[in-house]
């Protein structure tokens, strides 16, 4: 049985892609809660009724954008944690990879940053769930490091959340720098490296009992 997509399937995928791209473009100037379905379909050149073949409503489109935005960032971070084990190498790679991702996908970072605490509950929930899953994934990867031997699941999860919070904050800072707001990209990178070094240093002095070794 052939698995080659039909022309209809290809056209449907192209239209869905166009709706996502149009939504991102329109969100440069407004929030998701104020974005109308007809604005999106007008930008794509389809009827409002055709929108429902792809998404239930605008918030459903927003959830798809969350999965796309953070899902691709997961891959960037995962490779940095698995391909590098030395702290300095890992930190340099992570900061550089986040900067490159923001340069390549500024609309995705802008969307997540603005909608993380925005007015659409389904999207806020989706962002929180993706970051929660991301933190669990990072915790699992860091658990494989020798320095994590003996750590409790609770402490590993806390470490994963700390990494993810820092990475999201760093991505937002790189976006602001690209927009001419706040510190320059070089200063953002310098601060991010120092923060990750500080996390790494604290990690090496954290004991299995949940205290620093000097406590």
Secondary structure, DSSP 8 states (H G I E B T S, - for coil): ------HHHHHHHHHHHHHHHHHHHHTTSS-GGG--HHHHHHHHT--HHHHTTT-SSHHHHHHHHHHHHHHHHHHHHHHHHHH--SHHHHHHHHHHHHHHHHHH-HHHHHHHHHHTTSS-HHHHHHHHHHHHHHHHHHHHHHTTSGGGTT--HHHHHHHHHHHHHHHHHHHHHHHHHHTT-SS-HHHHHHHHHHHHHHHHHHHHTB-TTSSBTT-
